[in-house]
Amino acid sequence: MPDPGYLIILFDAPTSPEFDEWFYAEHYQDVLRTPGVTAFRRLAIQNSDSDRHRFMGLIETADVEATLAARASEAGQRSQQEANRHGVRHRTVIVTRTLFEALPGAAPRRLA
């Protein structure tokens, strides 16, 4: 059975209209087509002690292993190289598996 989880990607990137146009159109679509991915958010880090990680990508996945395999594939590597060409740098990836969740209107449940 697939394990749900999140990929948390800390990174730095340009703050320009050109970058945003590429990121919000082309790159979002690439990420959303990745096997297992159910949601993708880009967040600005408000309390970072480092200028290396000003942003966080939060990728929700229904299948951590499928998402990781896709990121490691040739197509996944091309997508990451394209991000590098657009100025994404200092990328750190944290992989998580969901152990427990509590959602409004639903009983809390243990997933692992």
Backbone bond lengths (Angstrom), bond angles and torsions (degrees), N, CA, C in turn:
res aa  C-N    CA-C-N  psi(-1)  N-CA   C-N-CA  omega(-1)  CA-C   N-CA-C  phi
1 M - - - 1.459 - - 1.525 108.59 -
2 P 1.313 118.57 134.15 1.470 121.50 -178.58 1.529 111.74 -63.31
3 D 1.329 115.12 143.94 1.462 121.72 176.03 1.525 109.79 -94.71
4 P 1.341 117.82 121.82 1.470 119.17 173.71 1.525 110.32 -76.30
5 G 1.316 116.18 157.85 1.457 120.52 177.86 1.510 111.50 179.16
6 Y 1.324 114.70 -162.57 1.465 121.77 -178.74 1.515 109.57 -135.82
7 L 1.308 115.65 146.97 1.451 121.94 164.54 1.518 105.47 -106.86
8 I 1.309 115.58 122.68 1.456 121.94 178.70 1.515 105.90 -105.90
9 I 1.321 116.34 117.66 1.458 120.79 -175.76 1.522 108.39 -115.59
10 L 1.333 115.74 112.08 1.461 121.83 176.37 1.517 107.07 -91.29
11 F 1.339 116.83 135.39 1.465 118.84 -177.25 1.520 111.03 -160.40
12 D 1.307 114.64 168.03 1.450 121.88 170.44 1.527 106.74 -116.97
13 A 1.322 116.28 152.31 1.462 121.07 -178.12 1.523 109.04 -158.64
14 P 1.328 116.53 160.28 1.461 119.92 176.68 1.532 111.68 -63.34
15 T 1.300 115.47 155.51 1.470 121.16 171.94 1.522 106.54 -113.93
16 S 1.322 113.99 81.56 1.460 119.77 -178.52 1.521 109.06 -139.21
17 P 1.328 116.88 153.73 1.467 119.68 177.17 1.529 112.39 -59.37
18 E 1.332 117.52 -35.89 1.467 120.78 -179.77 1.532 110.83 -64.59
19 F 1.341 116.11 -44.20 1.466 119.58 178.87 1.529 110.21 -63.18
20 D 1.320 116.28 -48.18 1.463 120.05 -178.91 1.522 111.74 -59.68
21 E 1.324 116.83 -40.01 1.467 119.93 179.07 1.520 110.52 -60.33
22 W 1.333 117.33 -46.10 1.462 120.95 178.03 1.531 110.54 -65.90
23 F 1.326 117.13 -47.34 1.463 121.58 -174.08 1.525 111.34 -63.17
24 Y 1.332 116.84 -47.13 1.465 120.32 -174.40 1.530 113.31 -78.18
25 A 1.289 118.12 -17.21 1.462 119.81 179.85 1.531 109.58 -103.62
26 E 1.312 116.27 -76.84 1.461 121.40 -172.53 1.539 112.62 -66.56
27 H 1.331 117.78 -50.46 1.459 119.92 -173.98 1.531 111.92 -67.85
28 Y 1.324 117.98 -42.03 1.466 120.31 177.24 1.517 110.51 -55.63
29 Q 1.321 116.82 -44.57 1.460 120.09 -179.13 1.522 111.39 -64.20
30 D 1.342 117.48 -40.71 1.469 120.38 176.28 1.519 110.84 -58.90
31 V 1.324 117.10 -46.46 1.461 120.63 -178.65 1.532 110.52 -64.74
32 L 1.320 117.30 -44.38 1.464 120.15 -177.77 1.527 112.90 -66.38
33 R 1.339 118.02 -21.97 1.473 121.72 176.69 1.527 112.22 -82.74
34 T 1.316 118.13 -7.52 1.455 121.92 -178.01 1.530 109.83 -67.64
35 P 1.332 118.35 133.13 1.462 120.56 179.46 1.535 112.16 -52.84
36 G 1.322 114.99 133.46 1.451 121.79 178.65 1.515 115.09 90.04
37 V 1.332 118.11 -24.99 1.466 120.83 -173.98 1.527 110.32 -68.88
38 T 1.341 115.28 128.94 1.460 121.56 178.99 1.527 112.47 -113.41
39 A 1.339 117.45 -19.17 1.467 120.89 179.07 1.529 109.04 -161.89
40 F 1.342 115.24 153.79 1.462 121.45 -179.98 1.518 107.60 -144.23
41 R 1.326 115.56 128.45 1.465 120.63 178.31 1.523 109.22 -130.47
42 R 1.321 115.68 145.78 1.474 121.84 172.15 1.521 106.42 -113.08
43 L 1.328 115.42 125.78 1.453 121.88 -176.34 1.523 109.84 -121.79
44 A 1.322 116.68 145.88 1.460 121.75 173.34 1.521 107.64 -91.15
45 I 1.314 116.99 127.76 1.460 121.55 178.58 1.524 108.02 -78.91
46 Q 1.313 116.38 124.66 1.466 121.69 -174.67 1.520 113.71 -94.02
47 N 1.334 118.91 -21.15 1.458 120.05 -174.02 1.526 113.23 -127.51
48 S 1.295 118.22 33.90 1.459 121.54 -177.80 1.525 110.69 -75.27
49 D 1.324 114.95 139.02 1.462 121.01 173.93 1.526 110.81 -87.81
50 S 1.303 116.15 1.49 1.457 120.92 -174.39 1.521 110.36 -126.49
51 D 1.320 116.95 141.78 1.461 120.10 173.21 1.522 110.32 -85.57
52 R 1.331 116.67 1.89 1.462 121.38 179.45 1.528 112.40 -82.20
53 H 1.313 117.33 -23.56 1.461 121.11 -176.46 1.522 109.40 -130.83
54 R 1.331 115.98 86.87 1.462 120.43 178.65 1.517 112.62 -94.44
55 F 1.352 116.17 -13.65 1.461 120.79 -177.29 1.525 110.30 -132.73
56 M 1.343 114.20 159.16 1.453 121.02 175.14 1.518 108.27 -134.33
57 G 1.310 115.87 128.98 1.452 121.41 170.06 1.518 107.51 -96.22
58 L 1.309 117.03 128.95 1.465 121.82 179.09 1.524 107.05 -114.86
59 I 1.313 115.54 107.88 1.459 121.67 -178.94 1.518 108.02 -105.61
60 E 1.324 116.33 116.37 1.463 121.36 176.32 1.522 107.66 -91.16
61 T 1.328 115.99 133.44 1.449 119.85 -178.45 1.523 110.89 -134.23
62 A 1.303 116.33 142.37 1.460 122.37 175.55 1.527 110.88 -83.45
63 D 1.358 116.93 -11.76 1.463 121.47 -176.84 1.528 108.61 -149.40
64 V 1.329 115.52 93.35 1.466 121.09 -176.37 1.523 111.23 -55.27
65 E 1.332 117.35 -46.66 1.470 120.34 -176.34 1.526 112.00 -62.91
66 A 1.340 117.47 -41.83 1.470 120.34 178.93 1.525 110.68 -64.38
67 T 1.322 116.90 -40.14 1.469 120.60 179.92 1.526 110.56 -66.76
68 L 1.325 117.35 -43.59 1.466 120.53 178.48 1.530 111.40 -64.24
69 A 1.330 116.79 -40.32 1.468 120.11 178.56 1.527 110.36 -62.71
70 A 1.326 117.21 -40.44 1.466 120.68 179.10 1.525 110.78 -66.47
71 R 1.341 118.02 -40.05 1.465 120.94 178.30 1.527 111.35 -64.57
72 A 1.347 116.65 -33.16 1.464 120.91 -179.52 1.529 112.99 -81.45
73 S 1.333 117.11 -13.18 1.464 121.35 -178.41 1.532 110.64 -69.63
74 E 1.313 115.13 169.84 1.466 120.54 177.98 1.529 111.31 -58.35
75 A 1.328 116.85 -44.29 1.472 120.51 179.20 1.528 110.69 -64.90
76 G 1.326 117.37 -40.45 1.459 120.76 178.48 1.516 112.04 -64.43
77 Q 1.318 116.14 -39.40 1.464 120.53 177.48 1.530 111.00 -66.33
78 R 1.335 117.19 -38.83 1.472 120.52 176.80 1.522 110.54 -61.27
79 S 1.352 117.26 -41.72 1.460 120.83 179.48 1.523 110.81 -62.21
80 Q 1.331 117.07 -41.86 1.461 120.48 179.16 1.529 111.55 -68.93
81 Q 1.322 117.26 -36.58 1.464 120.52 176.14 1.524 110.90 -65.76
82 E 1.327 116.57 -37.59 1.468 120.83 176.07 1.527 109.95 -62.67
83 A 1.322 116.83 -41.52 1.472 120.45 176.50 1.522 110.52 -61.18
84 N 1.314 116.82 -41.60 1.466 120.43 177.11 1.524 110.88 -60.11
85 R 1.334 116.70 -42.80 1.474 120.26 179.84 1.531 111.25 -63.71
86 H 1.319 117.36 -27.78 1.466 120.94 178.41 1.530 112.41 -87.10
87 G 1.336 117.07 1.69 1.458 120.05 173.66 1.512 116.57 106.78
88 V 1.335 118.49 4.61 1.466 119.82 175.32 1.525 107.55 -70.80
89 R 1.334 115.67 131.14 1.459 119.44 179.61 1.528 110.23 -146.55
90 H 1.316 114.81 169.52 1.470 122.33 178.55 1.531 111.73 57.11
91 R 1.327 115.63 41.57 1.468 121.10 -176.84 1.530 109.86 -75.63
92 T 1.330 116.30 127.71 1.462 124.14 172.44 1.523 107.18 -125.00
93 V 1.329 116.47 127.70 1.466 120.66 -177.92 1.529 109.28 -111.43
94 I 1.324 115.59 127.52 1.457 122.87 175.28 1.525 106.68 -113.05
95 V 1.325 117.29 124.21 1.459 122.49 -178.49 1.525 108.32 -103.77
96 T 1.337 116.53 130.16 1.465 120.86 -179.86 1.515 110.41 -126.48
97 R 1.311 115.53 157.83 1.457 122.67 170.76 1.515 106.65 -121.45
98 T 1.313 116.98 138.68 1.455 121.11 -178.87 1.524 109.63 -75.88
99 L 1.339 116.61 123.89 1.453 122.07 178.83 1.521 112.29 -98.70
100 F 1.339 116.17 -33.37 1.459 121.83 -172.86 1.514 107.53 -152.83
101 E 1.321 116.80 145.41 1.455 119.42 173.41 1.514 111.13 -144.28
102 A 1.318 114.58 145.14 1.461 122.85 174.88 1.518 106.42 -130.45
103 L 1.309 116.27 119.05 1.455 122.20 -178.24 1.521 109.55 -118.74
104 P 1.334 118.23 146.58 1.462 119.97 177.80 1.536 110.76 -55.71
105 G 1.317 116.20 133.74 1.463 120.58 176.83 1.505 115.01 80.05
106 A 1.332 118.15 2.65 1.461 120.85 -179.54 1.525 109.27 -131.00
107 A 1.287 115.84 152.10 1.467 120.74 177.62 1.522 109.02 -69.36
108 P 1.329 117.82 138.62 1.469 119.92 175.10 1.536 109.58 -58.47
109 R 1.331 115.37 146.15 1.461 117.54 179.87 1.513 111.34 -143.08
110 R 1.307 114.53 145.55 1.466 122.59 175.95 1.520 107.07 -90.86
111 L 1.338 115.77 132.06 1.462 120.06 -177.87 1.531 112.35 -105.05
112 A 1.312 117.14 -13.00 1.472 118.92 -179.99 1.511 109.68 -140.03
